[in-house]
Amino acid sequence: MAYNLPKKKDGIKLDYLPIDWTTKKGRKVVLDEYDVKDEPSLHALFQDTVNVGESYPQDSATLEEFRSYYLTHQVFVVKDSKEGNILGAFYVKPNFPGRSSHICNSGFLVDAICKGEGIGKWMVKNYLRIAADLGYKASFFNLVFEINNAMIRIAQNLGFQQAGRIPKAVKLNDGRYIDAIQFYKEFEVDGTT
């Protein structure tokens, strides 16, 4: 990491968690805070996502790399209500240090078995609420790969503005370089998004 980020925003209670929801395909899921017992499953989901190479810049995902990147701040998981399997996750952490630490960032994971069920959009909607409730004032997504059509659509539909484009920012598994898009959304004064 290039600089030290502030630690977790401890002491802030999100009384509305857990949140139950039903996906577009009728799957019952629950969103809640990460528990350390979720680490093996969450690491496997992160590793699978990194290996696909279409949404995260990492080219490996050892347990230590995963911990130092994904688990340093607040993390939330989506589980299948029946079986308890992790189907998705996201973190909330400052995007920048110090005077700019009021702008947060997130990284989303969706298990391939439930893509197209709306879990991604539902997680981003909940992320916006949670991030505002944790005291952040805005969100900035640094590196949305231009081939990540689902995330681009979600960001645009939820009111994010394109803040920039980084030419040839990402090298895909096939060796091609593609652009990355940056998205920004300021939270409302009253905490809503």
Accessible surface in RSA format (square Angstrom, percent):
REM  Atomic radii and reference values for relative SASA: ProtOr
REM  Chains: A
REM  Algorithm: Lee & Richards
REM  Probe-radius: 1.40
REM  Slices: 20
REM RES _ NUM      All-atoms   Total-Side   Main-Chain    Non-polar    All polar
REM                ABS   REL    ABS   REL    ABS   REL    ABS   REL    ABS   REL
RES MET A   1   151.52  78.5  61.12  40.4  90.40 215.2  73.33  62.3  78.19 103.6
RES ALA A   2   101.83  93.6  53.57  82.7  48.25 109.8  65.66  92.5  36.16  95.8
RES TYR A   3    84.99  39.7  74.70  42.5  10.29  26.8  70.80  53.2  14.19  17.5
RES ASN A   4   141.38  97.5 122.92 118.8  18.46  44.5  30.39  73.1 110.99 107.3
RES LEU A   5    22.92  12.8  11.76   8.4  11.16  28.0  12.42   8.7  10.50  28.3
RES PRO A   6    59.00  43.0  45.13  41.1  13.87  50.4  58.32  48.2   0.68   4.2
RES LYS A   7   162.90  79.5 151.11  92.7  11.79  28.1 101.61  91.5  61.29  65.3
RES LYS A   8    91.48  44.6  79.81  49.0  11.67  27.8  33.38  30.0  58.10  61.9
RES LYS A   9    65.96  32.2  56.39  34.6   9.57  22.8  23.71  21.3  42.25  45.0
RES ASP A  10   119.72  83.9  90.99  90.6  28.73  67.9  39.15  92.1  80.56  80.3
RES GLY A  11    83.75 103.3   0.00   N/A  83.75 103.3  44.36 121.7  39.39  88.2
RES ILE A  12    75.57  43.0  51.76  38.6  23.81  57.4  55.79  40.2  19.78  53.7
RES LYS A  13   149.82  73.1 126.41  77.6  23.41  55.7  86.77  78.1  63.05  67.2
RES LEU A  14     6.78   3.8   4.80   3.4   1.98   5.0   5.42   3.8   1.37   3.7
RES ASP A  15   118.96  83.3  89.73  89.3  29.22  69.1  39.35  92.6  79.60  79.4
RES TYR A  16    55.63  26.0  36.14  20.6  19.49  50.7  47.42  35.6   8.21  10.1
RES LEU A  17    20.46  11.4   2.22   1.6  18.24  45.9   2.50   1.8  17.96  48.3
RES PRO A  18    79.30  57.8  63.79  58.1  15.51  56.4  63.79  52.7  15.51  96.4
RES ILE A  19    33.42  19.0  30.28  22.6   3.14   7.6  33.42  24.1   0.00   0.0
RES ASP A  20   113.25  79.3  90.64  90.2  22.61  53.5  34.13  80.3  79.12  78.9
RES TRP A  21    74.49  29.9  64.18  31.1  10.31  24.2  50.38  26.9  24.11  39.1
RES THR A  22    61.62  43.8  47.84  48.5  13.78  32.9  33.08  44.4  28.54  43.1
RES THR A  23     6.40   4.6   0.00   0.0   6.40  15.3   0.12   0.2   6.28   9.5
RES LYS A  24   163.46  79.7 120.98  74.2  42.48 101.1  83.11  74.8  80.34  85.6
RES LYS A  25   149.91  73.1 113.21  69.5  36.71  87.4  77.34  69.6  72.57  77.3
RES GLY A  26    48.12  59.3   0.00   N/A  48.12  59.3  26.80  73.6  21.32  47.7
RES ARG A  27    64.87  27.2  56.04  28.6   8.83  21.0  23.10  31.6  41.76  25.3
RES LYS A  28   131.25  64.0 125.74  77.2   5.50  13.1  90.14  81.1  41.11  43.8
RES VAL A  29     0.50   0.3   0.00   0.0   0.50   1.2   0.00   0.0   0.50   1.4
RES VAL A  30    31.10  20.5  30.71  27.8   0.39   0.9  30.71  26.7   0.39   1.1
RES LEU A  31     0.00   0.0   0.00   0.0   0.00   0.0   0.00   0.0   0.00   0.0
RES ASP A  32    52.17  36.5  52.17  51.9   0.00   0.0  12.01  28.3  40.16  40.1
RES GLU A  33    79.58  45.7  70.17  53.1   9.42  22.4  18.21  35.2  61.37  50.1
RES TYR A  34    46.51  21.7  26.24  14.9  20.26  52.7  25.13  18.9  21.38  26.4
RES ASP A  35    64.38  45.1  59.64  59.4   4.75  11.2  15.13  35.6  49.25  49.1
RES VAL A  36   113.87  74.9 105.30  95.3   8.57  20.7 105.30  91.5   8.57  23.3
RES LYS A  37   145.60  71.0 118.12  72.5  27.48  65.4 110.59  99.5  35.01  37.3
RES ASP A  38     8.59   6.0   6.39   6.4   2.20   5.2   2.20   5.2   6.39   6.4
RES GLU A  39    22.67  13.0  22.67  17.1   0.00   0.0   1.34   2.6  21.33  17.4
RES PRO A  40    94.87  69.1  81.78  74.5  13.09  47.6  89.65  74.0   5.22  32.4
RES SER A  41    61.49  52.0  50.96  68.0  10.53  24.2  18.25  38.9  43.24  60.6
RES LEU A  42     0.00   0.0   0.00   0.0   0.00   0.0   0.00   0.0   0.00   0.0
RES HIS A  43    26.39  14.4  26.39  18.3   0.00   0.0  12.93  13.3  13.46  15.7
RES ALA A  44    47.65  43.8  46.22  71.3   1.43   3.3  47.62  67.1   0.03   0.1
RES LEU A  45    13.20   7.4  10.41   7.5   2.78   7.0  12.53   8.8   0.67   1.8
RES PHE A  46     1.21   0.6   1.21   0.8   0.00   0.0   1.21   0.7   0.00   0.0
RES GLN A  47    69.62  38.9  69.62  50.9   0.00   0.0   7.08  15.1  62.54  47.4
RES ASP A  48    86.92  60.9  83.75  83.4   3.18   7.5  24.24  57.0  62.69  62.5
RES THR A  49    21.81  15.5  17.26  17.5   4.55  10.8  16.93  22.7   4.88   7.4
RES VAL A  50     5.56   3.7   0.73   0.7   4.83  11.6   0.73   0.6   4.83  13.1
RES ASN A  51    94.54  65.2  75.93  73.4  18.62  44.8  29.42  70.8  65.12  62.9
RES VAL A  52    88.84  58.5  75.17  68.1  13.67  33.0  81.90  71.2   6.94  18.8
RES GLY A  53     9.67  11.9   0.00   N/A   9.67  11.9   6.95  19.1   2.72   6.1
RES GLU A  54    89.44  51.4  88.39  66.9   1.05   2.5  14.35  27.8  75.09  61.3
RES SER A  55    35.78  30.2  23.03  30.7  12.74  29.4  16.12  34.3  19.66  27.5
RES TYR A  56    12.82   6.0   8.97   5.1   3.85  10.0   8.97   6.7   3.85   4.8
RES PRO A  57    77.94  56.8  49.88  45.5  28.06 102.0  53.58  44.2  24.36 151.4
RES GLN A  58    43.80  24.5  30.57  22.3  13.22  31.5  31.59  67.3  12.20   9.3
RES ASP A  59   140.71  98.6 107.83 107.3  32.87  77.7  44.20 104.0  96.51  96.2
RES SER A  60    45.90  38.8  40.15  53.6   5.75  13.3  34.86  74.2  11.05  15.5
RES ALA A  61     5.48   5.0   0.07   0.1   5.40  12.3   0.24   0.3   5.24  13.9
RES THR A  62    73.90  52.6  67.32  68.2   6.59  15.7  70.09  94.1   3.81   5.8
RES LEU A  63    67.72  37.7  63.27  45.3   4.44  11.2  63.27  44.4   4.44  12.0
RES GLU A  64   112.31  64.5 109.64  82.9   2.67   6.4  64.09 124.0  48.22  39.4
RES GLU A  65    74.78  42.9  69.93  52.9   4.84  11.5  37.84  73.2  36.94  30.2
RES PHE A  66     0.00   0.0   0.00   0.0   0.00   0.0   0.00   0.0   0.00   0.0
RES ARG A  67    89.14  37.4  86.06  43.9   3.09   7.3  30.14  41.2  59.00  35.8
RES SER A  68    64.54  54.5  58.02  77.4   6.52  15.0  44.65  95.1  19.89  27.9
RES TYR A  69    62.28  29.1  59.80  34.0   2.47   6.4  47.59  35.8  14.68  18.1
RES TYR A  70     0.81   0.4   0.00   0.0   0.81   2.1   0.00   0.0   0.81   1.0
RES LEU A  71    27.51  15.3  14.75  10.6  12.75  32.1  14.75  10.4  12.75  34.3
RES THR A  72    37.55  26.7  23.83  24.2  13.72  32.7  31.63  42.5   5.92   8.9
RES HIS A  73     5.66   3.1   4.50   3.1   1.16   3.0   4.50   4.6   1.16   1.3
RES GLN A  74    21.75  12.2  18.44  13.5   3.31   7.9  15.28  32.5   6.47   4.9
RES VAL A  75     8.71   5.7   1.65   1.5   7.06  17.0   1.65   1.4   7.06  19.1
RES PHE A  76     0.48   0.2   0.48   0.3   0.00   0.0   0.48   0.3   0.00   0.0
RES VAL A  77     1.76   1.2   1.52   1.4   0.24   0.6   1.52   1.3   0.24   0.7
RES VAL A  78     0.00   0.0   0.00   0.0   0.00   0.0   0.00   0.0   0.00   0.0
RES LYS A  79    40.64  19.8  40.64  24.9   0.00   0.0  19.06  17.2  21.59  23.0
RES ASP A  80    14.68  10.3  13.73  13.7   0.95   2.3   0.41   1.0  14.27  14.2
RES SER A  81    56.46  47.7  24.70  33.0  31.76  73.2  25.64  54.6  30.82  43.2
RES LYS A  82   193.28  94.3 154.62  94.9  38.66  92.1 104.29  93.9  89.00  94.8
RES GLU A  83   126.78  72.8  93.87  71.0  32.91  78.4  37.98  73.5  88.80  72.5
RES GLY A  84    37.74  46.5   0.00   N/A  37.74  46.5  24.07  66.1  13.67  30.6
RES ASN A  85    74.41  51.3  68.49  66.2   5.92  14.3  20.14  48.5  54.27  52.5
RES ILE A  86    14.13   8.0   3.88   2.9  10.24  24.7   3.88   2.8  10.24  27.8
RES LEU A  87     1.39   0.8   1.39   1.0   0.00   0.0   1.39   1.0   0.00   0.0
RES GLY A  88     0.00   0.0   0.00   N/A   0.00   0.0   0.00   0.0   0.00   0.0
RES ALA A  89     0.00   0.0   0.00   0.0   0.00   0.0   0.00   0.0   0.00   0.0
RES PHE A  90     0.00   0.0   0.00   0.0   0.00   0.0   0.00   0.0   0.00   0.0
RES TYR A  91     4.30   2.0   4.30   2.4   0.00   0.0   0.40   0.3   3.90   4.8
RES VAL A  92     0.00   0.0   0.00   0.0   0.00   0.0   0.00   0.0   0.00   0.0
RES LYS A  93    16.66   8.1  16.66  10.2   0.00   0.0  12.26  11.0   4.39   4.7
RES PRO A  94     4.68   3.4   2.88   2.6   1.80   6.5   2.88   2.4   1.80  11.2
RES ASN A  95    13.71   9.5   3.47   3.4  10.24  24.7   2.01   4.8  11.70  11.3
RES PHE A  96    70.15  35.1  70.15  43.5   0.00   0.0  70.15  42.5   0.00   0.0
RES PRO A  97    50.20  36.6  45.72  41.7   4.49  16.3  45.72  37.7   4.49  27.9
RES GLY A  98    54.26  66.9   0.00   N/A  54.26  66.9  42.65 117.0  11.61  26.0
RES ARG A  99   234.14  98.3 206.14 105.1  28.00  66.7  87.66 119.8 146.48  88.8
RES SER A 100    42.60  36.0  42.23  56.4   0.36   0.8   6.33  13.5  36.26  50.8
RES SER A 101    26.65  22.5  24.83  33.1   1.82   4.2   1.49   3.2  25.16  35.2
RES HIS A 102    80.44  44.0  74.65  51.9   5.79  14.8  51.45  53.0  28.99  33.7
RES ILE A 103    27.90  15.9  27.90  20.8   0.00   0.0  27.90  20.1   0.00   0.0
RES CYS A 104     0.00   0.0   0.00   0.0   0.00   0.0   0.00   0.0   0.00   0.0
RES ASN A 105    13.23   9.1  13.23  12.8   0.00   0.0   2.44   5.9  10.80  10.4
RES SER A 106    11.30   9.5   0.00   0.0  11.30  26.0   0.00   0.0  11.30  15.8
RES GLY A 107     7.59   9.4   0.00   N/A   7.59   9.4   7.59  20.8   0.00   0.0
RES PHE A 108    30.77  15.4  15.65   9.7  15.12  39.4  15.65   9.5  15.12  43.3
RES LEU A 109     1.00   0.6   0.00   0.0   1.00   2.5   1.00   0.7   0.00   0.0
RES VAL A 110    29.81  19.6  21.37  19.3   8.44  20.3  21.37  18.6   8.44  22.9
RES ASP A 111    34.28  24.0  34.25  34.1   0.03   0.1   0.76   1.8  33.52  33.4
RES ALA A 112    83.15  76.5  61.88  95.5  21.27  48.4  62.38  87.8  20.77  55.0
RES ILE A 113   116.13  66.1  87.09  64.9  29.04  70.0  96.09  69.2  20.04  54.4
RES CYS A 114     0.90   0.7   0.00   0.0   0.90   2.1   0.36   0.9   0.53   0.6
RES LYS A 115   127.97  62.4 111.63  68.5  16.34  38.9  61.03  54.9  66.94  71.3
RES GLY A 116    61.14  75.4   0.00   N/A  61.14  75.4  39.07 107.2  22.07  49.4
RES GLU A 117     4.64   2.7   4.56   3.4   0.08   0.2   0.07   0.1   4.57   3.7
RES GLY A 118    16.88  20.8   0.00   N/A  16.88  20.8  12.59  34.6   4.28   9.6
RES ILE A 119     1.42   0.8   0.01   0.0   1.41   3.4   0.01   0.0   1.41   3.8
RES GLY A 120    15.32  18.9   0.00   N/A  15.32  18.9  10.42  28.6   4.90  11.0
RES LYS A 121    74.27  36.2  73.28  45.0   0.99   2.4  33.33  30.0  40.93  43.6
RES TRP A 122    22.57   9.1  20.36   9.9   2.21   5.2  13.15   7.0   9.42  15.3
RES MET A 123     0.00   0.0   0.00   0.0   0.00   0.0   0.00   0.0   0.00   0.0
RES VAL A 124     0.80   0.5   0.80   0.7   0.00   0.0   0.80   0.7   0.00   0.0
RES LYS A 125   103.76  50.6  95.52  58.6   8.23  19.6  46.93  42.2  56.82  60.5
RES ASN A 126    14.55  10.0  13.19  12.7   1.37   3.3   1.79   4.3  12.76  12.3
RES TYR A 127     0.00   0.0   0.00   0.0   0.00   0.0   0.00   0.0   0.00   0.0
RES LEU A 128     5.10   2.8   5.10   3.6   0.00   0.0   5.10   3.6   0.00   0.0
RES ARG A 129   109.38  45.9 107.46  54.8   1.92   4.6  39.33  53.7  70.05  42.5
RES ILE A 130     0.21   0.1   0.21   0.2   0.00   0.0   0.21   0.2   0.00   0.0
RES ALA A 131     0.00   0.0   0.00   0.0   0.00   0.0   0.00   0.0   0.00   0.0
RES ALA A 132    13.61  12.5   1.09   1.7  12.52  28.5   1.22   1.7  12.39  32.8
RES ASP A 133    61.57  43.1  40.31  40.1  21.26  50.3  16.27  38.3  45.30  45.2
RES LEU A 134     3.67   2.0   2.12   1.5   1.55   3.9   2.12   1.5   1.55   4.2
RES GLY A 135    36.18  44.6   0.00   N/A  36.18  44.6  26.49  72.7   9.69  21.7
RES TYR A 136     4.91   2.3   0.85   0.5   4.06  10.6   0.23   0.2   4.68   5.8
RES LYS A 137   125.60  61.3 124.19  76.2   1.41   3.4  76.57  68.9  49.03  52.2
RES ALA A 138     1.64   1.5   1.64   2.5   0.00   0.0   1.64   2.3   0.00   0.0
RES SER A 139     0.00   0.0   0.00   0.0   0.00   0.0   0.00   0.0   0.00   0.0
RES PHE A 140    29.81  14.9  29.81  18.5   0.00   0.0  29.81  18.1   0.00   0.0
RES PHE A 141     7.60   3.8   6.95   4.3   0.64   1.7   7.60   4.6   0.00   0.0
RES ASN A 142    56.06  38.7  54.30  52.5   1.76   4.2  20.11  48.4  35.96  34.8
RES LEU A 143    53.12  29.6  40.70  29.1  12.42  31.2  41.16  28.9  11.96  32.2
RES VAL A 144    10.17   6.7   7.24   6.6   2.92   7.0  10.17   8.8   0.00   0.0
RES PHE A 145     0.93   0.5   0.61   0.4   0.31   0.8   0.61   0.4   0.31   0.9
RES GLU A 146    55.42  31.8  44.20  33.4  11.22  26.7  12.02  23.3  43.39  35.4
RES ILE A 147    59.71  34.0  41.18  30.7  18.53  44.7  43.98  31.7  15.72  42.7
RES ASN A 148    34.28  23.6  28.52  27.6   5.76  13.9   7.82  18.8  26.46  25.6
RES ASN A 149    92.71  63.9  88.23  85.3   4.48  10.8  19.41  46.7  73.30  70.8
RES ALA A 150    52.59  48.4  49.03  75.7   3.56   8.1  49.57  69.8   3.02   8.0
RES MET A 151    23.41  12.1  22.29  14.8   1.12   2.7  15.32  13.0   8.08  10.7
RES ILE A 152    24.45  13.9  24.45  18.2   0.00   0.0  24.45  17.6   0.00   0.0
RES ARG A 153   137.10  57.6 135.85  69.3   1.24   3.0  57.70  78.9  79.39  48.1
RES ILE A 154    22.64  12.9  22.63  16.9   0.01   0.0  22.64  16.3   0.00   0.0
RES ALA A 155     0.00   0.0   0.00   0.0   0.00   0.0   0.00   0.0   0.00   0.0
RES GLN A 156   103.47  57.9  84.64  61.9  18.82  44.8  27.78  59.1  75.69  57.4
RES ASN A 157    95.32  65.7  61.52  59.5  33.79  81.4  13.62  32.8  81.70  79.0
RES LEU A 158    29.05  16.2  19.03  13.6  10.02  25.2  24.28  17.1   4.77  12.8
RES GLY A 159    35.98  44.4   0.00   N/A  35.98  44.4  26.90  73.8   9.08  20.3
RES PHE A 160     7.10   3.6   0.00   0.0   7.10  18.5   0.00   0.0   7.10  20.3
RES GLN A 161   121.69  68.0 120.22  87.9   1.46   3.5  47.99 102.1  73.70  55.9
RES GLN A 162    96.19  53.8  64.59  47.2  31.60  75.2  22.32  47.5  73.87  56.0
RES ALA A 163    61.47  56.5  19.18  29.6  42.29  96.2  28.97  40.8  32.49  86.1
RES GLY A 164    22.10  27.3   0.00   N/A  22.10  27.3  21.71  59.6   0.39   0.9
RES ARG A 165   111.59  46.9  86.43  44.1  25.16  59.9  43.77  59.8  67.82  41.1
RES ILE A 166    61.46  35.0  60.80  45.3   0.66   1.6  61.46  44.3   0.00   0.0
RES PRO A 167    99.86  72.8  87.81  80.0  12.05  43.8  87.81  72.5  12.05  74.9
RES LYS A 168   149.07  72.7 134.82  82.7  14.24  33.9  77.65  69.9  71.41  76.1
RES ALA A 169    39.24  36.1   3.70   5.7  35.54  80.8  11.65  16.4  27.59  73.1
RES VAL A 170    10.45   6.9   7.07   6.4   3.38   8.1  10.45   9.1   0.00   0.0
RES LYS A 171   130.56  63.7 103.52  63.5  27.04  64.4  49.57  44.6  80.99  86.3
RES LEU A 172    13.46   7.5   9.05   6.5   4.40  11.1   9.75   6.8   3.70  10.0
RES ASN A 173   113.92  78.6  74.72  72.2  39.20  94.4  39.11  94.1  74.81  72.3
RES ASP A 174    97.78  68.5  56.58  56.3  41.21  97.4  48.84 114.9  48.95  48.8
RES GLY A 175    33.87  41.8   0.00   N/A  33.87  41.8  20.94  57.5  12.93  29.0
RES ARG A 176   132.95  55.8 125.94  64.2   7.01  16.7  70.22  96.0  62.74  38.0
RES TYR A 177   122.85  57.4  99.09  56.4  23.76  61.8  68.86  51.8  53.99  66.5
RES ILE A 178    11.07   6.3   8.20   6.1   2.87   6.9  11.07   8.0   0.00   0.0
RES ASP A 179    29.59  20.7  29.59  29.5   0.00   0.0   0.97   2.3  28.62  28.5
RES ALA A 180     0.00   0.0   0.00   0.0   0.00   0.0   0.00   0.0   0.00   0.0
RES ILE A 181    11.30   6.4  11.30   8.4   0.00   0.0  11.30   8.1   0.00   0.0
RES GLN A 182    37.06  20.7  37.06  27.1   0.00   0.0   0.00   0.0  37.06  28.1
RES PHE A 183     0.72   0.4   0.72   0.4   0.00   0.0   0.72   0.4   0.00   0.0
RES TYR A 184    70.71  33.0  70.57  40.1   0.15   0.4  51.86  39.0  18.85  23.2
RES LYS A 185    28.69  14.0  25.76  15.8   2.92   7.0   6.48   5.8  22.21  23.7
RES GLU A 186   117.06  67.2 102.66  77.7  14.40  34.3  25.48  49.3  91.59  74.8
RES PHE A 187    13.50   6.8   2.79   1.7  10.70  27.9   2.81   1.7  10.68  30.6
RES GLU A 188   103.30  59.3  92.97  70.3  10.34  24.6  18.71  36.2  84.59  69.1
RES VAL A 189   162.32 106.8 129.30 117.1  33.02  79.6 137.07 119.1  25.25  68.5
RES ASP A 190   113.81  79.7  75.16  74.8  38.65  91.4  49.65 116.9  64.16  64.0
RES GLY A 191    26.33  32.5   0.00   N/A  26.33  32.5  21.82  59.9   4.51  10.1
RES THR A 192    78.91  56.1  73.10  74.1   5.81  13.8  69.19  92.9   9.72  14.7
RES THR A 193    61.93  44.1  17.69  17.9  44.24 105.4   4.95   6.6  56.99  86.1
END  Absolute sums over single chains surface
CHAIN  1 A    10260.5       7977.9       2282.6       5379.1       4881.4
END  Absolute sums over all chains
TOTAL         10260.5       7977.9       2282.6       5379.1       4881.4
